[in-house]
Amino acid sequence: MDIKNFNNNYILFINLIFGFFPISFILGSLIVNLNLLLFCCLGIFYLKTKILTIKFDLSIKIIFLFFFIIFFSTILSLIRSFYFNDYDSTNLSKLVKSALFFRFFLFLIIIYLLSKFNILRFKYFFLVAAFSSVLLSLDVIYQHFFGVDILGLKSEKFRSSGFFGDEAVAGGYLLRFGFFTIFFTILALKNKNYIKFISTVIVICILGTGIFLTTNRIPFILFLFGLFLILLF
């Protein structure tokens, strides 16, 4: 029973760490990287030898090839700078960055395997993403009309960023997590068609208005394009 309780608590902790990602993006890149590192360490500890024994799909192999090409190209650039050009220290820093870039592939593998073994519960991630996206959108809308957000942060003359303050990343955040909010609304009300339709429309309007008021043009255009793809497929 103790082992079973430990496994259940460990699985719950992994899911909570995974579900914390939408909040970590609000808190900054340092928290994102720490969250990613903790999630990867917990995932590796739980999966252990399964990572080396599983046979991966073709799509995973193609993604690995993408990461490998980036790493290999930076190695070639470093070698060329040694033998054909004057040595440039930026090539070494690029090599280190490309090596560290593999942490995202490791992150993908752990998500893939945890999902494959029915360990990862995406409902926590969807719930937190939906809550944070709607809250940010409402905060941006409130800030646009009243000049300050719920934390008392003032908006700039032509841009509202909500609780992101001076950072002009609110539109990108809503684009990144807004579609999880839409899918969460659809899945949470899957047996209530009328309520699901009304709720989904309201959520889309709140997110779209929030992105529009951030004055980030590209996120707004991509949001509209994403809605078009959802309706198309």
N, C-alpha and C positions, 0 to 999 in steps of 0.2 A: 504493500500500500504506500509506503514511504517513497519507493522508486516511482510508482505511478503518479503520486502527487508532485514529485520533483519534475517529472517529464511534463505534466500538465502546466505547472507553473513556469517552467522553462519555455514551453511553446507560447504561453500567454505573454511572457516577457519579450520574446522575439517579435511577436505581432504588435505589441505596444511600441517597441522601438521602430518598427517599420511604419506604423501609423503616425509616428511623431515627425516624419519627414516634412509634411506641409508646414508644420509649425517651425521646424528648424530653418526652413528657407526664409521665414520672417525674421528670425533671430540673427541671421548672418552666415557667411560662408564658413567661418570657424566651427559653428555649431553643426552645420551641414556635414562637414568633413568628419567631425567627431561622431556624429550620428551614423554616418556611413561606415566608419571604422568599427564602431561597436557592433553594428548589425552584421558586418562581414565576419568579425571574430566570433560572435555568437553562432552564426550560421555554419562556419567551418567547424566549430567545436561540436555542434549537434550532428552535422552530416559526416564528419570525419572521413573515412575511407570511401564513402559513397561518391565523393567528388571524382575520384580517380577511376572508379569502376563503371560508372554510368556511360552509356552510349548516347552522344548528343545528336540532335537533329541537324539537318543540313543548314538550316537558318543560323544556328549557333556557330557552326563552323565558318560560315560566310562572315558573320560579325567578327569572329576571332581573326579572320584574314584581314579585315579592315583595320583592326588594332595593330596587327603585325606589320602591315604595310607602312603605317605611320611610324612605328618604331624603327623599322628597317631603313626607311628613307632618311630619318634623322641620323642614323649611324653612317650612312653613305655621305651625308653632308659633313659630318664631323671628320671622316676620313679624307674627304676632298680638301677640307680646310687645312689638314695636316700636311698633305703631300703636294697640293697644287696651288694653294693660296696661302696668304698669311693667316696664322692661327687666330681664330675669333672665338672668344670665350662664350659668346651667345649660343654657338652651336652645342657646346657642352650642356648649357642650361636647357636647351631645347630637347636634348637627349634625355635628361633627367625628367623633364615634364612629360615626354612621351612614354617613359617607363612608368611614371606615376599614373598616367592615363589608363593603364591596365586595371586600376582599381575599379573603374566603372564596368569593365568586362567581368571582373570577379563579382561585383555587385549583381550584375545580370545573371551570372551562373547560379549564385546562391538563391536569388528569387526564383529562377527556373526550377531548381532542384527542390526547394521548399514547397513550391506549388505542385510539383510532380508527386511528392510524397504526402500531399494534403496537410502540410504543416502551416502554411501561410494562409491567414484569413484576411482577405482583401477588404472585408467590410469595415475594419477599423481604419484603414487608410482612406477608404471612400468617405467614411463619416467625418473624419477630421478634415479632409480636403474640402468637403461640402461646407462644413461649418466655417472654416477659415476663409473660404472664397466668398461666401455670402456675407460674412461679417465685414470683410474688407470692402466689398462692393457697396454695402450700406454706409460704411464709414466714409468712403470716397464721395458718395452722393450727399451725405450730410455735410461733409467739409466743403463741397462745392457751393451749396446754398447758404450755409451759415458762416463760412470763413474759417472755422476750426473743426477738428474732428472730435471724436469722443474722448481722446486723450488730451485735448487742448492744443494740438499742433495746428499751426496756421497753414493755409494753402497759399501757393504762389499765385501770381496774377492770372495766368492762363493754364494752370495745371494743379490737379489735386492728386496727392499720393497716399492719403489716409495715414495710417500709423507707420508707414515707411518713412515719413518725414521728408528730408531733402533728397532721398534716393528716388530716382525716376524709374522704379522697377515694378510699380503696382500693376501696370498693364500687362507686363510679362508674367507676373505671378498669377494674375487672373486667367490669362491665356493658358498657362501651364496646368493649373488645377481646376479651371472652370468646367472643363468637359467631364472630369470625374464627378463634379457636382450634378451635371445634367444626367449622367448615367446612373448615379446614385438615386436621383429622384425617380427615374424610370423603373429601376430594379426594386426600389423600396415599395412602390405602389403598383406592382406588376398585375395584381388581380383587380384593380380599381381603375378602369379605363378612363372614365370621365374625370375623376379626381386627379389621375396621373397626367392627363392632358393639360388641365388647368394649372397644376403645380409646375409642370415642366415649362409651360409658357411663362409663368411668373418668374421662375428661376432664370430662364434665358433673358428676360427683360432686365432683371436686376443685374446680372453679370454683364450684359451688353452695355447697359447704361454706365456701369462702373468703369468698364474698359474705355468707353468713349470719353468720359469725363477726365480720365488720366491724360488725355491728349497724346497717347502713344499710338501713332497711326498704324504701324506694322502689326502690333498685337490685335488691334481692332479689325483690320483687314483679314488677318489669319483666323480670327474668331468667326467672322462671317463666312469665310471659306470652309471652316470646319463644320459649321451648321449646315452649309449646303451639302457637304459630303454625308453628314448624318441623315439628312432628308433623302439624299439620293440612294443610299445603301440600306 
